[in-house]
């Protein structure tokens, strides 16, 4: 029985016909180490709830606004209220 030989991993599909000879390996490596990356990987169940990045951004903005509004409601006012009266 004849076995099929797998295609070479160096072969690219015709639609990827691009000249990579002038590419520079690790061009942004140091910058990514310094500044970090903004890529976030969502778990599959979370990703199902968001069809695109705009939906994720909208949801996160809503959470940020909710946190901001709820923390301003729970802050204790400054001043003398809530302090025990002084003994005379």
BELNORWO-V229522 format. One record per backbone hydrogen bond with DSSP energy under -1.0 kcal/mol. CO is the residue of the C=O (numbers start at 0). NH is the residue of the N-H. If there is no record, write none. Layout:
co	nh
CO	NH
CO	NH
This chain:
co	nh
7	10
12	15
13	16
15	17
19	22
23	26
25	28
27	31
28	32
29	33
30	34
31	35
42	46
43	47
45	48
51	55
52	56
53	57
54	58
55	59
56	60
57	61
58	62
59	63
60	64
61	65
62	66
63	67
64	68
65	69
66	70
67	71
69	73
79	82
